[in-house]
Protein backbone atom coordinates (compact mmCIF):
# COMPACT_ATOMS: atom_id res chain seq x y z
CA UNK A 1 0.00 0.00 0.00
CA UNK A 2 1.37 3.40 -1.00
CA UNK A 3 1.14 6.52 1.08
CA UNK A 4 -2.01 8.63 0.90
CA UNK A 5 -2.45 12.27 1.94
CA UNK A 6 -5.02 15.04 2.08
CA UNK A 7 -3.67 18.41 0.92
CA UNK A 8 -4.74 21.45 2.94
CA UNK A 9 -4.13 25.03 1.81
CA UNK A 10 -3.00 27.29 4.64
CA UNK A 11 -2.61 30.73 3.13
CA UNK A 12 -0.22 30.17 0.21
CA UNK A 13 1.34 27.06 1.78
CA UNK A 14 0.36 23.42 1.62
CA UNK A 15 0.05 20.97 4.49
CA UNK A 16 -0.07 17.23 3.84
CA UNK A 17 -2.09 15.17 6.30
CA UNK A 18 -1.85 11.35 6.20
CA UNK A 19 -5.12 9.58 5.42
CA UNK A 20 -6.43 6.07 4.88
CA UNK A 21 -8.45 5.52 1.70
CA UNK A 22 -7.66 2.11 0.24
CA UNK A 23 -10.07 2.43 -2.70
CA UNK A 24 -8.63 5.79 -3.78
CA UNK A 25 -5.03 4.60 -3.34
CA UNK A 26 -5.79 1.51 -5.43
CA UNK A 27 -7.35 3.68 -8.15
CA UNK A 28 -4.28 5.97 -8.14
CA UNK A 29 -1.98 2.95 -8.47
CA UNK A 30 -3.87 1.54 -11.48
CA UNK A 31 -3.30 4.68 -13.54
CA UNK A 32 -6.73 4.28 -15.11
CA UNK A 33 -9.56 6.78 -15.03
CA UNK A 34 -10.61 7.21 -11.42
CA UNK A 35 -14.24 7.05 -10.38
CA UNK A 36 -15.32 10.64 -9.91
CA UNK A 37 -12.08 12.09 -11.36
CA UNK A 38 -11.19 13.26 -14.86
CA UNK A 39 -7.66 13.16 -16.28
CA UNK A 40 -6.08 16.59 -16.64
CA UNK A 41 -2.39 15.98 -17.40
CA UNK A 42 0.78 14.11 -16.64
CA UNK A 43 3.78 16.17 -15.55
CA UNK A 44 7.38 15.04 -15.44
CA UNK A 45 9.44 12.18 -16.81
CA UNK A 46 7.88 8.67 -16.80
CA UNK A 47 11.37 7.15 -16.52
CA UNK A 48 12.25 9.18 -13.43
CA UNK A 49 9.45 10.91 -11.52
CA UNK A 50 6.05 11.95 -12.82
CA UNK A 51 2.73 13.18 -11.48
CA UNK A 52 -0.67 12.26 -12.89
CA UNK A 53 -3.17 15.06 -12.26
CA UNK A 54 -6.92 14.47 -12.00
CA UNK A 55 -9.78 16.94 -11.44
CA UNK A 56 -12.80 15.97 -9.37
CA UNK A 57 -15.72 15.66 -11.79
CA UNK A 58 -18.50 18.06 -10.85
CA UNK A 59 -16.78 19.14 -7.65
CA UNK A 60 -13.91 20.95 -6.01
CA UNK A 61 -10.32 19.79 -5.90
CA UNK A 62 -8.53 16.87 -7.45
CA UNK A 63 -6.10 14.00 -7.08
CA UNK A 64 -2.33 13.86 -7.63
CA UNK A 65 -0.59 10.50 -8.08
CA UNK A 66 3.23 10.56 -7.92
CA UNK A 67 4.99 7.69 -9.67
CA UNK A 68 8.56 6.65 -10.34
CA UNK A 69 9.76 3.93 -12.69
CA UNK A 70 8.67 1.25 -10.17
CA UNK A 71 5.10 2.47 -9.64
CA UNK A 72 3.05 4.62 -7.32
CA UNK A 73 4.97 6.45 -4.59
CA UNK A 74 2.03 8.30 -3.06
CA UNK A 75 -1.27 9.95 -3.85
CA UNK A 76 -2.58 13.22 -2.49
CA UNK A 77 -6.14 14.55 -2.58
CA UNK A 78 -6.89 18.28 -2.71
CA UNK A 79 -10.43 18.81 -1.49
CA UNK A 80 -10.61 22.52 -2.37
CA UNK A 81 -9.88 24.43 -5.55
CA UNK A 82 -7.25 26.54 -3.79
CA UNK A 83 -5.38 23.46 -2.57
CA UNK A 84 -5.68 21.94 -6.06
CA UNK A 85 -4.23 25.03 -7.78
CA UNK A 86 -1.37 25.39 -5.28
CA UNK A 87 -0.59 21.67 -5.49
CA UNK A 88 -0.23 21.84 -9.29
CA UNK A 89 2.62 24.29 -8.84
CA UNK A 90 4.11 22.29 -5.97
CA UNK A 91 4.15 18.98 -7.86
CA UNK A 92 5.19 20.65 -11.12
CA UNK A 93 8.31 22.01 -9.40
CA UNK A 94 8.97 18.67 -7.73
CA UNK A 95 9.03 16.66 -10.97
CA UNK A 96 10.90 19.32 -12.98
CA UNK A 97 13.59 19.70 -10.31
CA UNK A 98 14.05 15.90 -10.24
CA UNK A 99 14.58 15.89 -14.02
CA UNK A 100 16.94 18.89 -13.85
CA UNK A 101 18.99 17.24 -11.08
CA UNK A 102 19.19 13.96 -12.99
CA UNK A 103 20.39 15.79 -16.10
CA UNK A 104 23.15 17.53 -14.17
CA UNK A 105 24.45 14.34 -12.57
CA UNK A 106 24.14 12.28 -15.77
CA UNK A 107 26.45 14.75 -17.51
CA UNK A 108 29.08 15.09 -14.75
CA UNK A 109 31.48 12.72 -16.54
CA UNK A 110 31.47 14.89 -19.67
CA UNK A 111 34.29 17.38 -19.79
CA UNK A 112 33.02 20.80 -20.88
CA UNK A 113 36.49 22.32 -21.12
CA UNK A 114 38.43 21.60 -24.27
Secondary structure by P-SEA (a helix, b strand, c coil): ccbbbbbbbcccbbbbbbbbbaaaaaaaaaccccccccccccccccccbbbbbbcccccccbbbbbbccccccbbbbbccaaaaaaaaaaaaaaaaaaaaaaaaaaaccccccc
